[in-house]
Amino acid sequence: MSVTLYPWQGDAWAQWRQLRARLPHAILFHGPQGIGKTDFAEACAAALLCETPSADGHACGQCDACGWFAQYSHPDYRRVRPEALEDEAGEGEDGEAGESKKAKTSKPSKEIKIDQVRALGDFMNISTHRSGMRVVLLHPAEALNTAAANSLLKMLEEPPPNTTFLLVSNSLDRLLPTILSRCRKFALSMPAREAALQWLKAQDLSDAEGWLAEQGGAPLAALEASQNDSREAMTVLLQQLAQPAVDAALKTADALQKTPVAALVGWQQRWLYDVLSAKLSGTIRYYPRYRKEIERLATRVETAALLGGIKALGERRAIADHPLAPKLFIEDMLLDYTALFS
């Protein structure tokens, strides 16, 4: 497990050190996806559990506690996340390796379930190791289903002593207001473009500027996108968006029916934001390589219609993780888009 901060997180760490002087029982790290929020929270957890932290507040990396933390085996640390993320877990992480094997027989859940939260009850009812702190990291918090969120709320209302909850969220508006009210919010902002580009180039990423733009300035999301096989699917979608037509929409839906629907909605949302931005201010944020096509489309649509299309996509995003019929979902989405420019 890495607990090294990213270059753009120095100021955030200084804020964390100030907050630690009067540590609240629950902290909610929030900000754009793909900027390293979970890694930052893990660094905070490691620092809280470290037996000999350094002068700048970081975990020493040398004590027994740091050794356990690095192997996912610290007795006073629990990480709660959806089964779908468990394949990334370290083999030594307590209670997770077995769950990962069981998940192979069925599609891993993208939700945090009530049983996962209830399991924290036993964890918090035993004494801490060496009379130290107890830390729970939960991410992404918006993955909590209703029952799990209500169960967590009870714990946040009556937290046990020497226990700190670290929650990470990409979307505060998807969390229960009652959970928000019981957490100290800690904002992590998008890194400066130059800092993000410098880091991506250090990872030997070619066309770092293009990848970064497509991910809205989020460097970790840009690096991940460059390493998966989604680029071909994105290109197919963007080519259809650049030349909207009914026949092309139907063919594209057929070609992309096995692509995660949520990803398709996100790519199209960014495209429409670029069309709107080109229309209102002449700027393009996400897809500068399609500047000519976007500027041409901006002249063919009214602003009110664009805003309506963006709102409709937002509504689709709410159900995109669980579409009843992916192909029909994509067809409907692309045909609505095509109608904007008819």
C-alpha positions as CSV (number, residue, x, y, z in Angstrom):
1,M,0.0,0.0,0.0
2,S,1.4,3.4,-1.0
3,V,1.0,6.3,1.3
4,T,3.1,8.8,-0.7
5,L,1.4,12.1,-1.5
6,Y,1.0,13.4,-5.0
7,P,3.0,16.6,-5.8
8,W,-0.2,18.7,-5.8
9,Q,-1.3,17.7,-2.3
10,G,1.2,19.6,-0.3
11,D,-1.2,22.4,0.7
12,A,-3.9,19.9,1.6
13,W,-1.5,18.1,3.9
14,A,-0.7,21.3,5.7
15,Q,-4.4,21.7,6.3
16,W,-4.6,18.2,7.5
17,R,-1.9,18.8,10.1
18,Q,-3.8,21.7,11.4
19,L,-7.0,19.7,11.6
20,R,-5.3,16.8,13.4
21,A,-4.6,19.1,16.3
22,R,-8.3,18.9,17.1
23,L,-9.3,15.7,15.3
24,P,-13.0,15.2,14.6
25,H,-14.5,11.8,14.8
26,A,-15.5,11.8,11.1
27,I,-13.8,13.5,8.2
28,L,-15.3,13.6,4.6
29,F,-12.7,14.1,1.9
30,H,-14.4,15.3,-1.2
31,G,-13.5,16.7,-4.7
32,P,-13.4,15.7,-8.4
33,Q,-12.8,12.1,-9.3
34,G,-9.3,11.1,-10.3
35,I,-7.2,13.5,-8.2
36,G,-6.0,11.1,-5.5
37,K,-8.5,11.6,-2.7
38,T,-8.4,8.0,-1.5
39,D,-4.6,7.9,-1.6
40,F,-4.6,11.1,0.5
41,A,-7.0,9.6,3.0
42,E,-4.9,6.4,3.2
43,A,-1.8,8.6,4.0
44,C,-3.9,10.3,6.7
45,A,-4.9,6.9,8.1
46,A,-1.3,5.7,8.1
47,A,-0.2,8.8,9.9
48,L,-2.9,8.4,12.6
49,L,-1.8,4.8,13.3
50,C,2.0,5.4,13.1
51,E,3.8,5.0,16.4
52,T,6.6,7.4,15.5
53,P,5.3,10.0,12.9
54,S,7.8,12.3,11.3
55,A,8.1,16.0,12.1
56,D,5.9,16.9,9.1
57,G,3.2,14.6,10.3
58,H,3.7,11.7,7.8
59,A,3.9,8.1,8.8
60,C,7.5,7.0,9.5
61,G,7.2,3.9,7.3
62,Q,9.5,2.0,9.7
63,C,7.6,1.2,12.9
64,D,5.6,-2.0,13.4
65,A,2.3,-0.1,12.8
66,C,3.5,1.1,9.4
67,G,4.6,-2.4,8.5
68,W,1.2,-3.8,9.3
69,F,-0.5,-0.9,7.5
70,A,1.6,-1.5,4.3
71,Q,0.4,-5.2,4.4
72,Y,-3.2,-4.4,5.0
73,S,-3.0,-6.2,8.3
74,H,-3.1,-3.4,11.0
75,P,-5.5,-4.7,13.7
76,D,-6.9,-1.2,14.2
77,Y,-7.6,-0.3,10.6
78,R,-10.5,-1.3,8.4
79,R,-11.3,-0.3,4.8
80,V,-14.8,-0.5,3.5
81,R,-15.6,-0.4,-0.2
82,P,-17.7,-2.1,-2.8
83,E,-16.9,-5.7,-3.8
84,A,-16.2,-4.4,-7.3
85,L,-13.0,-2.8,-6.0
86,E,-11.9,-5.8,-4.1
87,D,-9.7,-7.2,-6.9
88,E,-7.4,-4.3,-6.2
89,A,-7.0,-5.3,-2.5
90,G,-3.7,-6.6,-1.1
91,E,-3.7,-10.3,-0.4
92,G,-2.9,-9.7,3.3
93,E,-5.8,-7.3,3.9
94,D,-7.8,-8.7,6.8
95,G,-11.2,-10.0,5.9
96,E,-11.0,-9.0,2.2
97,A,-9.0,-11.7,0.3
98,G,-11.6,-14.3,1.0
99,E,-14.4,-12.0,0.0
100,S,-12.6,-11.3,-3.3
101,K,-12.5,-15.1,-4.1
102,K,-16.2,-15.5,-3.3
103,A,-17.1,-12.6,-5.6
104,K,-15.7,-14.6,-8.6
105,T,-18.9,-16.7,-8.7
106,S,-21.2,-13.6,-9.3
107,K,-20.9,-10.1,-10.6
108,P,-19.2,-8.0,-7.9
109,S,-21.5,-5.4,-6.3
110,K,-20.8,-1.7,-6.9
111,E,-22.6,-0.9,-3.7
112,I,-21.4,-0.8,-0.1
113,K,-23.8,-3.2,1.7
114,I,-25.3,-3.1,5.2
115,D,-23.4,-6.3,6.1
116,Q,-20.1,-4.6,5.5
117,V,-21.0,-1.7,7.7
118,R,-22.5,-4.0,10.5
119,A,-19.2,-5.9,10.5
120,L,-17.6,-2.7,11.9
121,G,-19.6,-3.2,15.1
122,D,-17.5,-6.2,16.2
123,F,-14.3,-4.3,15.1
124,M,-15.2,-1.4,17.3
125,N,-16.3,-3.4,20.3
126,I,-12.8,-4.8,21.0
127,S,-9.9,-2.9,22.6
128,T,-7.4,-1.2,20.3
129,H,-4.0,-2.6,19.9
130,R,-1.4,-1.0,22.3
131,S,-4.2,1.4,23.4
132,G,-3.9,3.4,20.2
133,M,-6.3,4.8,17.7
134,R,-8.9,2.9,15.5
135,V,-9.4,4.1,11.9
136,V,-12.1,3.3,9.4
137,L,-11.7,4.3,5.7
138,L,-14.8,4.1,3.6
139,H,-14.9,4.9,-0.1
140,P,-16.6,5.9,-2.2
141,A,-19.2,7.1,0.3
142,E,-21.8,7.5,-2.4
143,A,-21.7,3.8,-3.0
144,L,-23.5,3.2,0.3
145,N,-26.9,1.7,-0.3
146,T,-29.8,3.1,1.8
147,A,-29.6,0.4,4.5
148,A,-25.8,0.7,4.8
149,A,-26.0,4.5,5.0
150,N,-28.5,4.4,7.8
151,S,-26.4,1.8,9.7
152,L,-23.3,4.0,9.3
153,L,-25.3,7.0,10.5
154,K,-25.9,5.4,13.8
155,M,-22.2,4.8,14.3
156,L,-21.4,8.4,13.4
157,E,-24.1,9.6,15.9
158,E,-22.5,7.7,18.8
159,P,-18.9,7.1,17.8
160,P,-16.8,4.9,20.1
161,P,-13.8,6.6,21.8
162,N,-10.4,6.8,19.9
163,T,-12.1,6.1,16.6
164,T,-11.9,8.2,13.5
165,F,-13.9,7.6,10.3
166,L,-12.4,8.8,7.0
167,L,-14.9,9.0,4.2
168,V,-14.1,9.7,0.6
169,S,-16.7,11.1,-1.9
170,N,-16.8,12.2,-5.5
171,S,-20.3,13.5,-5.2
172,L,-21.6,15.1,-2.1
173,D,-25.0,15.5,-3.5
174,R,-25.4,11.7,-3.5
175,L,-24.9,11.4,0.3
176,L,-27.6,11.6,3.0
177,P,-27.8,15.1,4.5
178,T,-27.6,13.5,7.9
179,I,-24.3,11.9,7.1
180,L,-23.0,15.2,5.7
181,S,-24.0,17.0,8.9
182,R,-22.0,14.6,11.1
183,C,-18.7,14.8,9.2
184,R,-16.1,17.5,9.0
185,K,-15.8,18.3,5.3
186,F,-12.3,18.4,3.8
187,A,-12.1,19.7,0.2
188,L,-9.4,18.4,-2.2
189,S,-9.2,20.5,-5.3
190,M,-8.2,19.8,-8.9
191,P,-4.4,20.2,-9.3
192,A,-3.0,23.0,-11.4
193,R,-2.7,22.0,-15.0
194,E,1.1,22.3,-15.1
195,A,1.5,20.2,-12.0
196,A,-0.8,17.5,-13.5
197,L,1.0,17.5,-16.8
198,Q,4.5,17.3,-15.2
199,W,3.4,14.3,-13.2
200,L,1.8,12.6,-16.2
201,K,4.9,13.1,-18.3
202,A,7.0,11.6,-15.4
203,Q,4.8,8.5,-15.8
204,D,6.0,8.3,-19.5
205,L,2.5,9.1,-20.8
206,S,2.5,10.2,-24.4
207,D,0.0,12.9,-25.4
208,A,-0.4,13.8,-21.8
209,E,-2.2,17.1,-22.7
210,G,-4.8,15.2,-24.7
211,W,-5.5,12.6,-22.0
212,L,-5.6,15.3,-19.3
213,A,-8.1,17.4,-21.3
214,E,-10.4,14.4,-21.9
215,Q,-10.5,13.7,-18.2
216,G,-11.3,17.3,-17.2
217,G,-7.9,17.9,-15.7
218,A,-7.8,14.9,-13.3
219,P,-4.4,13.3,-13.7
220,L,-5.1,9.9,-12.1
221,A,-8.2,9.5,-14.3
222,A,-6.1,10.5,-17.3
223,L,-3.4,7.9,-16.5
224,E,-6.0,5.2,-15.9
225,A,-7.8,6.0,-19.2
226,S,-4.6,5.7,-21.1
227,Q,-4.0,2.2,-19.7
228,N,-7.4,0.6,-20.3
229,D,-9.0,-0.4,-23.5
230,S,-11.7,2.3,-23.6
231,R,-10.0,4.6,-26.1
232,E,-11.4,2.8,-29.1
233,A,-15.0,2.9,-27.7
234,M,-14.6,6.6,-26.9
235,T,-13.5,7.3,-30.5
236,V,-16.5,5.4,-31.9
237,L,-18.8,7.5,-29.7
238,L,-17.2,10.8,-30.4
239,Q,-17.2,10.2,-34.2
240,Q,-21.0,9.7,-34.0
241,L,-21.4,12.8,-31.8
242,A,-19.4,14.8,-34.4
243,Q,-21.7,13.6,-37.2
244,P,-25.2,13.2,-35.6
245,A,-27.6,11.1,-37.7
246,V,-30.3,8.5,-37.0
247,D,-28.7,5.6,-38.9
248,A,-25.3,6.3,-37.4
249,A,-26.8,6.5,-33.9
250,L,-28.4,3.0,-34.2
251,K,-25.2,1.5,-35.6
252,T,-23.1,3.1,-32.9
253,A,-25.5,1.8,-30.1
254,D,-25.0,-1.7,-31.6
255,A,-21.2,-1.4,-31.6
256,L,-21.0,0.0,-28.1
257,Q,-23.6,-2.2,-26.3
258,K,-20.9,-4.0,-24.3
259,T,-19.2,-0.7,-23.2
260,P,-20.1,0.4,-19.6
261,V,-23.1,2.7,-20.1
262,A,-21.9,5.1,-17.3
263,A,-18.7,5.7,-19.2
264,L,-20.7,6.5,-22.4
265,V,-22.9,8.9,-20.6
266,G,-19.9,10.7,-19.0
267,W,-18.2,11.1,-22.4
268,Q,-21.3,12.5,-24.0
269,Q,-21.9,14.8,-21.0
270,R,-18.4,16.3,-21.6
271,W,-19.1,16.6,-25.3
272,L,-22.2,18.6,-24.7
273,Y,-20.4,20.8,-22.1
274,D,-17.8,21.6,-24.8
275,V,-20.6,22.4,-27.4
276,L,-22.2,24.7,-24.8
277,S,-18.9,26.3,-23.9
278,A,-17.9,26.8,-27.6
279,K,-21.3,28.5,-28.2
280,L,-21.1,30.8,-25.2
281,S,-17.4,31.6,-24.9
282,G,-15.6,30.0,-27.8
283,T,-13.6,27.7,-25.4
284,I,-13.3,23.9,-25.4
285,R,-12.2,22.0,-22.4
286,Y,-12.5,18.3,-22.9
287,Y,-12.1,17.5,-26.6
288,P,-9.8,20.1,-28.2
289,R,-8.9,17.7,-31.0
290,Y,-12.5,17.9,-32.2
291,R,-12.6,21.7,-32.1
292,K,-13.8,22.1,-35.7
293,E,-16.7,19.6,-35.3
294,I,-17.7,21.1,-31.9
295,E,-17.7,24.7,-33.2
296,R,-19.8,23.7,-36.2
297,L,-22.4,21.9,-34.0
298,A,-22.5,24.9,-31.7
299,T,-23.9,27.0,-34.6
300,R,-26.7,24.4,-35.2
301,V,-28.4,24.3,-31.8
302,E,-30.1,26.8,-29.5
303,T,-28.7,27.3,-26.0
304,A,-32.0,26.3,-24.3
305,A,-32.0,23.0,-26.2
306,L,-28.4,22.3,-25.2
307,L,-29.2,23.0,-21.5
308,G,-32.1,20.6,-21.8
309,G,-29.9,17.9,-23.3
310,I,-27.4,18.3,-20.6
311,K,-30.1,18.0,-17.9
312,A,-31.5,14.9,-19.6
313,L,-28.1,13.3,-19.6
314,G,-27.7,14.0,-15.9
315,E,-31.0,12.2,-15.3
316,R,-29.7,9.3,-17.4
317,R,-26.5,9.2,-15.4
318,A,-28.5,8.4,-12.2
319,I,-29.6,5.0,-13.7
320,A,-26.6,4.3,-16.0
321,D,-25.0,1.8,-13.6
322,H,-28.0,-0.5,-13.8
323,P,-29.7,-0.1,-17.2
324,L,-32.3,-2.7,-17.9
325,A,-31.3,-3.0,-21.6
326,P,-28.0,-1.4,-22.4
327,K,-28.4,-1.3,-26.2
328,L,-31.8,0.3,-25.9
329,F,-30.5,2.8,-23.3
330,I,-27.7,3.8,-25.7
331,E,-30.0,4.0,-28.7
332,D,-32.4,6.3,-26.8
333,M,-29.5,8.5,-25.6
334,L,-28.0,8.9,-29.0
335,L,-31.3,9.5,-30.8
336,D,-32.2,12.2,-28.3
337,Y,-28.8,13.8,-29.0
338,T,-29.3,13.6,-32.7
339,A,-32.7,15.3,-32.4
340,L,-30.9,18.3,-30.8
341,F,-29.3,19.1,-34.2
342,S,-32.1,18.1,-36.5
